[in-house]
Amino acid sequence: MAYVPVPKDLNAVKTKVMFNLTKRQLICFGSGAAVAVPLFFLCKNVMDTSVASLIMILVLLPFMLLAMYEKHGQPLEKVVHNIVQVCFLRPKQRPYQTNNFYAVLERQEKLDKEVYRIVHKKKAHEGGKKRN
């Protein structure tokens, strides 16, 4: 009797559209073919067929990587984006910062007291004017 492995988490299963490929894979392969095949025929007239086919393969390679490569559930462009963020855009040393809840409460209490003092001072000042 043959057994078929069924994944426990069905969210990881990707829906296949055509030729057992996902929509992302079809778009990447289609755009790669749209770029590489005309390039092959243009290069074939100028240089040898084997060199033109190597150029076509080199042009197709990034599209294939975009379609197929996935690390920890993330596609290639997100992996590259994260690498660029870590290596070049974000600072190497990050300062340690905390949000001290007690300090926030102290600041809020101080502001509340100041508002209370201003409001009562204004009421006392208005009350003094009415007496005169």
DRENTORKOL-3810 file (N, C-alpha, C; in nm, 4 decimals):
REM DRENTORKOL-3810
@n.u->0.0842; n.v->-0.1177; n.w->0.0000; ca.u->0.0000; ca.v->0.0000; ca.w->0.0000; c.u->0.0892; c.v->0.1248; c.w->0.0000
@n.u->0.0579; n.v->0.2216; n.w->-0.0862; ca.u->0.1370; ca.v->0.3431; ca.w->-0.0974; c.u->0.0861; c.v->0.4475; c.w->0.0015
@n.u->0.1795; n.v->0.5206; n.w->0.0584; ca.u->0.1467; ca.v->0.6270; ca.w->0.1517; c.u->0.1861; c.v->0.7608; c.w->0.0929
@n.u->0.1027; n.v->0.8604; n.w->0.1138; ca.u->0.1288; ca.v->0.9952; ca.w->0.0655; c.u->0.1443; c.v->1.0848; c.w->0.1880
@n.u->0.2569; n.v->1.1582; n.w->0.1985; ca.u->0.2726; ca.v->1.2466; ca.w->0.3151; c.u->0.1785; c.v->1.3668; c.w->0.3041
@n.u->0.1068; n.v->1.3931; n.w->0.4108; ca.u->0.0161; ca.v->1.5069; ca.w->0.4162; c.u->0.0715; c.v->1.6037; c.w->0.5200
@n.u->0.0963; n.v->1.7299; n.w->0.4805; ca.u->0.1500; ca.v->1.8251; ca.w->0.5780; c.u->0.0470; c.v->1.8570; c.w->0.6859
@n.u->0.0965; n.v->1.8770; n.w->0.8085; ca.u->0.0074; ca.v->1.9082; ca.w->0.9208; c.u->-0.0486; c.v->2.0492; c.w->0.9106
@n.u->0.0332; n.v->2.1419; n.w->0.8642; ca.u->-0.0103; ca.v->2.2801; ca.w->0.8495; c.u->-0.0478; c.v->2.3029; c.w->0.7039
@n.u->-0.1745; n.v->2.3171; n.w->0.6763; ca.u->-0.2195; ca.v->2.3345; ca.w->0.5379; c.u->-0.1982; c.v->2.4765; c.w->0.4867
@n.u->-0.1574; n.v->2.5701; n.w->0.5734; ca.u->-0.1244; ca.v->2.7051; ca.w->0.5270; c.u->0.0030; c.v->2.7054; c.w->0.4444
@n.u->0.0903; n.v->2.6072; n.w->0.4664; ca.u->0.2155; ca.v->2.6009; ca.w->0.3924; c.u->0.1954; c.v->2.5472; c.w->0.2514
@n.u->0.0792; n.v->2.4876; n.w->0.2245; ca.u->0.0511; ca.v->2.4340; ca.w->0.0913; c.u->0.0157; c.v->2.5493; c.w->-0.0006
@n.u->0.0846; n.v->2.5577; n.w->-0.1143; ca.u->0.0613; ca.v->2.6658; ca.w->-0.2093; c.u->-0.0262; c.v->2.6147; c.w->-0.3228
@n.u->-0.1177; n.v->2.6982; n.w->-0.3668; ca.u->-0.2091; ca.v->2.6568; ca.w->-0.4725; c.u->-0.1380; c.v->2.6612; c.w->-0.6063
@n.u->-0.1533; n.v->2.5547; n.w->-0.6814; ca.u->-0.0917; ca.v->2.5432; ca.w->-0.8138; c.u->-0.1923; c.v->2.5929; c.w->-0.9171
@n.u->-0.1429; n.v->2.6688; n.w->-1.0151; ca.u->-0.2307; ca.v->2.7279; ca.w->-1.1145; c.u->-0.2301; c.v->2.6452; c.w->-1.2423
@n.u->-0.1107; n.v->2.6236; n.w->-1.2956; ca.u->-0.0990; ca.v->2.5554; ca.w->-1.4240; c.u->0.0357; c.v->2.4845; c.w->-1.4299
@n.u->0.0410; n.v->2.3683; n.w->-1.4910; ca.u->0.1637; ca.v->2.2887; ca.w->-1.5043; c.u->0.2274; c.v->2.2601; c.w->-1.3685
@n.u->0.1471; n.v->2.2490; n.w->-1.2650; ca.u->0.1927; ca.v->2.2253; ca.w->-1.1283; c.u->0.2881; c.v->2.3358; c.w->-1.0791
@n.u->0.2653; n.v->2.4580; n.w->-1.1263; ca.u->0.3435; ca.v->2.5746; ca.w->-1.0856; c.u->0.2506; c.v->2.6763; c.w->-1.0194
@n.u->0.3063; n.v->2.7519; n.w->-0.9263; ca.u->0.2285; ca.v->2.8583; ca.w->-0.8624; c.u->0.2222; c.v->2.9793; c.w->-0.9548
@n.u->0.1357; n.v->3.0733; n.w->-0.9205; ca.u->0.1208; ca.v->3.1942; ca.w->-1.0021; c.u->0.2518; c.v->3.2725; c.w->-1.0063
@n.u->0.3198; n.v->3.2790; n.w->-0.8937; ca.u->0.4488; ca.v->3.3499; ca.w->-0.8873; c.u->0.5505; c.v->3.2857; c.w->-0.9808
@n.u->0.5577; n.v->3.1532; n.w->-0.9787; ca.u->0.6528; ca.v->3.0827; ca.w->-1.0646; c.u->0.6192; c.v->3.1030; c.w->-1.2119
@n.u->0.4908; n.v->3.0993; n.w->-1.2468; ca.u->0.4514; ca.v->3.1216; ca.w->-1.3858; c.u->0.4888; c.v->3.2617; c.w->-1.4330
@n.u->0.4673; n.v->3.3607; n.w->-1.3475; ca.u->0.5012; ca.v->3.4990; ca.w->-1.3845; c.u->0.6520; c.v->3.5145; c.w->-1.4020
@n.u->0.7299; n.v->3.4585; n.w->-1.3099; ca.u->0.8760; ca.v->3.4715; ca.w->-1.3181; c.u->0.9317; c.v->3.3985; c.w->-1.4397
@n.u->0.8860; n.v->3.2749; n.w->-1.4626; ca.u->0.9346; ca.v->3.2001; ca.w->-1.5787; c.u->0.8904; c.v->3.2654; c.w->-1.7093
@n.u->0.7673; n.v->3.3159; n.w->-1.7131; ca.u->0.7180; ca.v->3.3822; ca.w->-1.8342; c.u->0.7943; c.v->3.5096; c.w->-1.8654
@n.u->0.8204; n.v->3.5899; n.w->-1.7624; ca.u->0.8957; ca.v->3.7138; ca.w->-1.7870; c.u->1.0411; c.v->3.6826; c.w->-1.8222
@n.u->1.0973; n.v->3.5781; n.w->-1.7626; ca.u->1.2335; ca.v->3.5384; ca.w->-1.7995; c.u->1.2416; c.v->3.4922; c.w->-1.9433
@n.u->1.1424; n.v->3.4144; n.w->-1.9861; ca.u->1.1399; ca.v->3.3697; ca.w->-2.1257; c.u->1.1174; c.v->3.4871; c.w->-2.2198
@n.u->1.0338; n.v->3.5836; n.w->-2.1795; ca.u->1.0085; ca.v->3.7004; ca.w->-2.2640; c.u->1.1338; c.v->3.7852; c.w->-2.2835
@n.u->1.2250; n.v->3.7806; n.w->-2.1878; ca.u->1.3493; ca.v->3.8578; ca.w->-2.1990; c.u->1.4592; c.v->3.7750; c.w->-2.2676
@n.u->1.4737; n.v->3.6482; n.w->-2.2286; ca.u->1.5892; ca.v->3.5685; ca.w->-2.2710; c.u->1.5765; c.v->3.5131; c.w->-2.4125
@n.u->1.4581; n.v->3.4725; n.w->-2.4542; ca.u->1.4444; ca.v->3.4111; ca.w->-2.5871; c.u->1.4736; c.v->3.5121; c.w->-2.6988
@n.u->1.4172; n.v->3.6339; n.w->-2.6964; ca.u->1.4572; ca.v->3.7301; ca.w->-2.8008; c.u->1.6062; c.v->3.7632; c.w->-2.7966
@n.u->1.6624; n.v->3.7682; n.w->-2.6755; ca.u->1.8063; ca.v->3.7936; ca.w->-2.6630; c.u->1.8867; c.v->3.6819; c.w->-2.7285
@n.u->1.8411; n.v->3.5585; n.w->-2.7113; ca.u->1.9094; ca.v->3.4442; ca.w->-2.7745; c.u->1.9104; c.v->3.4587; c.w->-2.9259
@n.u->1.7953; n.v->3.4915; n.w->-2.9845; ca.u->1.7887; ca.v->3.5021; ca.w->-3.1308; c.u->1.8678; c.v->3.6219; c.w->-3.1828
@n.u->1.8762; n.v->3.7286; n.w->-3.1042; ca.u->1.9592; ca.v->3.8419; ca.w->-3.1448; c.u->2.1079; c.v->3.8072; c.w->-3.1369
@n.u->2.1479; n.v->3.7356; n.w->-3.0328; ca.u->2.2889; ca.v->3.6989; ca.w->-3.0161; c.u->2.3305; c.v->3.5873; c.w->-3.1117
@n.u->2.2378; n.v->3.5011; n.w->-3.1508; ca.u->2.2692; ca.v->3.3885; ca.w->-3.2383; c.u->2.3171; c.v->3.4357; c.w->-3.3754
@n.u->2.2638; n.v->3.5488; n.w->-3.4199; ca.u->2.3046; ca.v->3.6021; ca.w->-3.5497; c.u->2.4458; c.v->3.6584; c.w->-3.5454
@n.u->2.4881; n.v->3.7068; n.w->-3.4286; ca.u->2.6177; ca.v->3.7726; ca.w->-3.4169; c.u->2.7272; c.v->3.6752; c.w->-3.3748
@n.u->2.6970; n.v->3.5814; n.w->-3.2859; ca.u->2.7989; ca.v->3.4919; ca.w->-3.2314; c.u->2.7543; c.v->3.3467; c.w->-3.2443
@n.u->2.8359; n.v->3.2587; n.w->-3.1930; ca.u->2.8087; ca.v->3.1150; ca.w->-3.2004; c.u->2.6839; c.v->3.0798; c.w->-3.1181
@n.u->2.6190; n.v->2.9706; n.w->-3.1565; ca.u->2.4959; ca.v->2.9287; ca.w->-3.0898; c.u->2.5202; c.v->2.8894; c.w->-2.9445
@n.u->2.6295; n.v->2.8238; n.w->-2.9156; ca.u->2.6576; ca.v->2.7825; ca.w->-2.7780; c.u->2.6826; c.v->2.9042; c.w->-2.6879
@n.u->2.7484; n.v->3.0039; n.w->-2.7385; ca.u->2.7704; ca.v->3.1264; ca.w->-2.6602; c.u->2.6381; c.v->3.1992; c.w->-2.6384
@n.u->2.5547; n.v->3.2031; n.w->-2.7414; ca.u->2.4239; ca.v->3.2680; ca.w->-2.7289; c.u->2.3367; c.v->3.1941; c.w->-2.6277
@n.u->2.3448; n.v->3.0609; n.w->-2.6268; ca.u->2.2656; ca.v->2.9851; ca.w->-2.5297; c.u->2.3172; c.v->3.0062; c.w->-2.3866
@n.u->2.4484; n.v->3.0200; n.w->-2.3695; ca.u->2.5036; ca.v->3.0500; ca.w->-2.2372; c.u->2.4581; c.v->3.1877; c.w->-2.1883
@n.u->2.4553; n.v->3.2842; n.w->-2.2774; ca.u->2.4064; ca.v->3.4180; ca.w->-2.2420; c.u->2.2588; c.v->3.4106; c.w->-2.2031
@n.u->2.1810; n.v->3.3301; n.w->-2.2781; ca.u->2.0398; ca.v->3.3150; ca.w->-2.2466; c.u->2.0219; c.v->3.2523; c.w->-2.1079
@n.u->2.1023; n.v->3.1519; n.w->-2.0754; ca.u->2.0939; ca.v->3.0870; ca.w->-1.9445; c.u->2.1313; c.v->3.1841; c.w->-1.8336
@n.u->2.2345; n.v->3.2648; n.w->-1.8547; ca.u->2.2745; ca.v->3.3632; ca.w->-1.7533; c.u->2.1667; c.v->3.4690; c.w->-1.7312
@n.u->2.0953; n.v->3.5038; n.w->-1.8385; ca.u->1.9872; ca.v->3.6012; ca.w->-1.8241; c.u->1.8673; c.v->3.5371; c.w->-1.7543
@n.u->1.8420; n.v->3.4088; n.w->-1.7797; ca.u->1.7292; ca.v->3.3386; ca.w->-1.7182; c.u->1.7523; c.v->3.3064; c.w->-1.5706
@n.u->1.8754; n.v->3.2941; n.w->-1.5289; ca.u->1.9076; ca.v->3.2512; ca.w->-1.3924; c.u->1.8450; c.v->3.3385; c.w->-1.2830
@n.u->1.8514; n.v->3.4723; n.w->-1.2897; ca.u->1.7861; ca.v->3.5523; ca.w->-1.1842; c.u->1.6351; c.v->3.5306; c.w->-1.1775
@n.u->1.5714; n.v->3.5137; n.w->-1.2948; ca.u->1.4273; ca.v->3.4892; ca.w->-1.2950; c.u->1.3952; c.v->3.3546; c.w->-1.2308
@n.u->1.4772; n.v->3.2544; n.w->-1.2579; ca.u->1.4559; ca.v->3.1231; ca.w->-1.1970; c.u->1.4759; c.v->3.1292; c.w->-1.0456
@n.u->1.5773; n.v->3.2035; n.w->-1.0030; ca.u->1.6002; ca.v->3.2175; ca.w->-0.8589; c.u->1.4834; c.v->3.2886; c.w->-0.7911
@n.u->1.4306; n.v->3.3931; n.w->-0.8553; ca.u->1.3159; ca.v->3.4637; ca.w->-0.7995; c.u->1.1944; c.v->3.3715; c.w->-0.7906
@n.u->1.1814; n.v->3.2806; n.w->-0.8860; ca.u->1.0652; ca.v->3.1921; ca.w->-0.8880; c.u->1.0775; c.v->3.0791; c.w->-0.7871
@n.u->1.1951; n.v->3.0217; n.w->-0.7703; ca.u->1.2088; ca.v->2.8971; ca.w->-0.6965; c.u->1.2679; c.v->2.9114; c.w->-0.5553
@n.u->1.3587; n.v->3.0065; n.w->-0.5339; ca.u->1.4306; ca.v->3.0133; ca.w->-0.4061; c.u->1.3399; c.v->3.0664; c.w->-0.2968
@n.u->1.3443; n.v->3.0002; n.w->-0.1830; ca.u->1.2678; ca.v->3.0420; ca.w->-0.0672; c.u->1.3424; c.v->2.9989; c.w->0.0580
@n.u->1.3588; n.v->3.0902; n.w->0.1532; ca.u->1.4269; ca.v->3.0586; ca.w->0.2776; c.u->1.3374; c.v->3.1006; c.w->0.3931
@n.u->1.3064; n.v->3.0079; n.w->0.4807; ca.u->1.2195; ca.v->3.0320; ca.w->0.5953; c.u->1.0851; c.v->3.0909; c.w->0.5527
@n.u->1.0338; n.v->3.0467; n.w->0.4391; ca.u->0.9036; ca.v->3.0925; ca.w->0.3920; c.u->0.9051; c.v->3.2283; c.w->0.3253
@n.u->1.0240; n.v->3.2866; n.w->0.3054; ca.u->1.0332; ca.v->3.4180; ca.w->0.2420; c.u->1.0948; c.v->3.4033; c.w->0.1033
@n.u->1.0405; n.v->3.4738; n.w->0.0032; ca.u->1.0992; ca.v->3.4680; ca.w->-0.1308; c.u->1.2335; c.v->3.5416; c.w->-0.1365
@n.u->1.3019; n.v->3.5243; n.w->-0.2477; ca.u->1.4384; ca.v->3.5759; ca.w->-0.2618; c.u->1.4470; c.v->3.7270; c.w->-0.2423
@n.u->1.3514; n.v->3.8028; n.w->-0.2965; ca.u->1.3633; ca.v->3.9492; ca.w->-0.2849; c.u->1.3520; c.v->3.9956; c.w->-0.1402
@n.u->1.2740; n.v->3.9269; n.w->-0.0583; ca.u->1.2656; ca.v->3.9641; ca.w->0.0832; c.u->1.3933; c.v->3.9262; c.w->0.1573
@n.u->1.4526; n.v->3.8123; n.w->0.1212; ca.u->1.5789; ca.v->3.7715; ca.w->0.1832; c.u->1.6884; c.v->3.8726; c.w->0.1493
@n.u->1.6956; n.v->3.9125; n.w->0.0218; ca.u->1.7964; ca.v->4.0108; ca.w->-0.0209; c.u->1.7701; c.v->4.1454; c.w->0.0464
@n.u->1.6432; n.v->4.1852; n.w->0.0578; ca.u->1.6089; ca.v->4.3110; ca.w->0.1242; c.u->1.6550; c.v->4.3094; c.w->0.2696
@n.u->1.6335; n.v->4.1986; n.w->0.3395; ca.u->1.6763; ca.v->4.1882; ca.w->0.4788; c.u->1.8285; c.v->4.1934; c.w->0.4907
@n.u->1.8999; n.v->4.1294; n.w->0.3996; ca.u->2.0460; ca.v->4.1318; ca.w->0.4022; c.u->2.0978; c.v->4.2729; c.w->0.3787
@n.u->2.0391; n.v->4.3443; n.w->0.2826; ca.u->2.0814; ca.v->4.4826; ca.w->0.2550; c.u->2.0523; c.v->4.5719; c.w->0.3750
@n.u->1.9359; n.v->4.5524; n.w->0.4381; ca.u->1.9016; ca.v->4.6310; ca.w->0.5565; c.u->2.0049; c.v->4.6114; c.w->0.6670
@n.u->2.0389; n.v->4.4861; n.w->0.6941; ca.u->2.1301; ca.v->4.4560; ca.w->0.8047; c.u->2.2723; c.v->4.5022; c.w->0.7734
@n.u->2.3175; n.v->4.4789; n.w->0.6521; ca.u->2.4584; ca.v->4.5069; ca.w->0.6205; c.u->2.4859; c.v->4.6543; c.w->0.5899
@n.u->2.3910; n.v->4.7240; n.w->0.5274; ca.u->2.4243; ca.v->4.8566; ca.w->0.4758; c.u->2.3403; c.v->4.9704; c.w->0.5330
@n.u->2.2136; n.v->4.9497; n.w->0.5596; ca.u->2.1260; ca.v->5.0617; ca.w->0.5921; c.u->2.1090; c.v->5.0862; c.w->0.7423
@n.u->2.1009; n.v->4.9827; n.w->0.8212; ca.u->2.0813; ca.v->5.0002; ca.w->0.9642; c.u->2.2149; c.v->5.0189; c.w->1.0345
@n.u->2.2160; n.v->5.0927; n.w->1.1456; ca.u->2.3427; ca.v->5.1124; ca.w->1.2174; c.u->2.3926; c.v->4.9802; c.w->1.2763
@n.u->2.5250; n.v->4.9679; n.w->1.2842; ca.u->2.5856; ca.v->4.8445; ca.w->1.3347; c.u->2.5627; c.v->4.8297; c.w->1.4848
@n.u->2.5759; n.v->4.9388; n.w->1.5583; ca.u->2.5537; ca.v->4.9338; ca.w->1.7023; c.u->2.4257; c.v->5.0100; c.w->1.7337
@n.u->2.3352; n.v->4.9420; n.w->1.7969; ca.u->2.2087; ca.v->5.0049; ca.w->1.8336; c.u->2.2113; c.v->5.0366; c.w->1.9821
@n.u->2.1731; n.v->5.1576; n.w->2.0201; ca.u->2.1720; ca.v->5.1914; ca.w->2.1626; c.u->2.0617; c.v->5.1151; c.w->2.2347
@n.u->2.0905; n.v->5.0807; n.w->2.3572; ca.u->1.9924; ca.v->5.0104; ca.w->2.4388; c.u->1.8938; c.v->5.1121; c.w->2.4928
@n.u->1.7682; n.v->5.0946; n.w->2.4586; ca.u->1.6662; ca.v->5.1871; ca.w->2.5048; c.u->1.5523; c.v->5.1081; c.w->2.5671
@n.u->1.5004; n.v->5.1604; n.w->2.6748; ca.u->1.3846; ca.v->5.0985; ca.w->2.7378; c.u->1.2753; c.v->5.2022; c.w->2.7528
@n.u->1.1562; n.v->5.1547; n.w->2.7645; ca.u->1.0443; ca.v->5.2425; ca.w->2.7930; c.u->1.0046; c.v->5.2157; c.w->2.9373
@n.u->1.0574; n.v->5.2965; n.w->3.0272; ca.u->1.0350; ca.v->5.2782; ca.w->3.1697; c.u->0.8944; c.v->5.3264; c.w->3.2037
@n.u->0.8079; n.v->5.2333; n.w->3.2381; ca.u->0.6687; ca.v->5.2670; ca.w->3.2652; c.u->0.6558; c.v->5.3542; c.w->3.3906
@n.u->0.7404; n.v->5.3304; n.w->3.4891; ca.u->0.7367; ca.v->5.4108; ca.w->3.6115; c.u->0.7722; c.v->5.5570; c.w->3.5811
@n.u->0.8721; n.v->5.5793; n.w->3.4948; ca.u->0.9091; ca.v->5.7164; ca.w->3.4578; c.u->0.7955; c.v->5.7839; c.w->3.3818
@n.u->0.7251; n.v->5.7095; n.w->3.2998; ca.u->0.6103; ca.v->5.7657; ca.w->3.2277; c.u->0.5021; c.v->5.8069; c.w->3.3263
@n.u->0.4764; n.v->5.7230; n.w->3.4238; ca.u->0.3762; ca.v->5.7579; ca.w->3.5250; c.u->0.4173; c.v->5.8809; c.w->3.6059
@n.u->0.5457; n.v->5.8922; n.w->3.6386; ca.u->0.5937; ca.v->6.0098; ca.w->3.7121; c.u->0.5758; c.v->6.1364; c.w->3.6295
@n.u->0.6103; n.v->6.1311; n.w->3.5005; ca.u->0.5935; ca.v->6.2487; ca.w->3.4136; c.u->0.4458; c.v->6.2867; c.w->3.4028
@n.u->0.3596; n.v->6.1875; n.w->3.3899; ca.u->0.2165; ca.v->6.2152; ca.w->3.3787; c.u->0.1623; c.v->6.2781; c.w->3.5074
@n.u->0.2086; n.v->6.2282; n.w->3.6208; ca.u->0.1662; ca.v->6.2857; ca.w->3.7495; c.u->0.2132; c.v->6.4301; c.w->3.7620
@n.u->0.3341; n.v->6.4574; n.w->3.7200; ca.u->0.3881; ca.v->6.5928; ca.w->3.7249; c.u->0.3062; c.v->6.6865; c.w->3.6362
@n.u->0.2719; n.v->6.6389; n.w->3.5159; ca.u->0.1906; ca.v->6.7205; ca.w->3.4244; c.u->0.0504; c.v->6.7426; c.w->3.4808
@n.u->-0.0069; n.v->6.6385; n.w->3.5404; ca.u->-0.1401; ca.v->6.6524; ca.w->3.5993; c.u->-0.1399; c.v->6.7568; c.w->3.7111
@n.u->-0.0364; n.v->6.7521; n.w->3.7957; ca.u->-0.0270; ca.v->6.8503; ca.w->3.9044; c.u->-0.0123; c.v->6.9911; c.w->3.8495
@n.u->0.0675; n.v->7.0072; n.w->3.7439; ca.u->0.0874; ca.v->7.1403; ca.w->3.6854; c.u->-0.0427; c.v->7.1927; c.w->3.6252
@n.u->-0.1168; n.v->7.1060; n.w->3.5556; ca.u->-0.2457; ca.v->7.1479; ca.w->3.4988; c.u->-0.3425; c.v->7.1843; c.w->3.6105
@n.u->-0.3463; n.v->7.1051; n.w->3.7165; ca.u->-0.4341; ca.v->7.1327; ca.w->3.8303; c.u->-0.3999; c.v->7.2677; c.w->3.8929
@n.u->-0.2687; n.v->7.2943; n.w->3.9081; ca.u->-0.2236; ca.v->7.4199; ca.w->3.9674; c.u->-0.2638; c.v->7.5381; c.w->3.8786
@n.u->-0.2491; n.v->7.5228; n.w->3.7476; ca.u->-0.2836; ca.v->7.6327; ca.w->3.6557; c.u->-0.4336; c.v->7.6587; c.w->3.6580
@n.u->-0.5135; n.v->7.5513; n.w->3.6558; ca.u->-0.6588; ca.v->7.5686; ca.w->3.6541; c.u->-0.7071; c.v->7.6332; c.w->3.7831
@n.u->-0.6559; n.v->7.5889; n.w->3.8979; ca.u->-0.7010; ca.v->7.6459; ca.w->4.0249; c.u->-0.6502; c.v->7.7882; c.w->4.0445
@n.u->-0.5335; n.v->7.8174; n.w->3.9932; ca.u->-0.4810; ca.v->7.9530; ca.w->4.0018; c.u->-0.5677; c.v->8.0466; c.w->3.9184
@n.u->-0.6124; n.v->7.9994; n.w->3.8014; ca.u->-0.6963; ca.v->8.0806; ca.w->3.7133; c.u->-0.8332; c.v->8.1030; c.w->3.7786
@n.u->-0.8892; n.v->7.9976; n.w->3.8432; ca.u->-1.0192; ca.v->8.0120; ca.w->3.9108; c.u->-1.0080; c.v->8.1095; c.w->4.0275
@n.u->-0.8988; n.v->8.1017; n.w->4.1033; ca.u->-0.8792; ca.v->8.1929; ca.w->4.2155; c.u->-0.8638; c.v->8.3355; c.w->4.1664
@n.u->-0.7954; n.v->8.3526; n.w->4.0540; ca.u->-0.7743; ca.v->8.4844; ca.w->3.9973; c.u->-0.9080; c.v->8.5414; c.w->3.9490
@n.u->-0.9944; n.v->8.4585; n.w->3.8860; ca.u->-1.1260; ca.v->8.5045; ca.w->3.8402; c.u->-1.2172; c.v->8.5361; c.w->3.9592
@n.u->-1.2069; n.v->8.4549; n.w->4.0631; ca.u->-1.2867; ca.v->8.4795; ca.w->4.1828; c.u->-1.2504; c.v->8.6108; c.w->4.2497
@n.u->-1.1231; n.v->8.6486; n.w->4.2477; ca.u->-1.0773; ca.v->8.7749; ca.w->4.3060; c.u->-1.1314; c.v->8.8924; c.w->4.2274
@n.u->-1.1437; n.v->8.8820; n.w->4.0971; ca.u->-1.1948; ca.v->8.9902; ca.w->4.0157; c.u->-1.3438; c.v->9.0138; c.w->4.0411
@n.u->-1.4203; n.v->8.9064; n.w->4.0636; ca.u->-1.5631; ca.v->8.9190; ca.w->4.0833; c.u->-1.5948; c.v->8.9888; c.w->4.2162
@n.u->-1.5110; n.v->8.9699; n.w->4.3162; ca.u->-1.5363; ca.v->9.0316; ca.w->4.4455; c.u->-1.5235; c.v->9.1826; c.w->4.4388
@n.u->-1.4337; n.v->9.2319; n.w->4.3559; ca.u->-1.4118; ca.v->9.3769; ca.w->4.3494; c.u->-1.5168; c.v->9.4468; c.w->4.2794
END
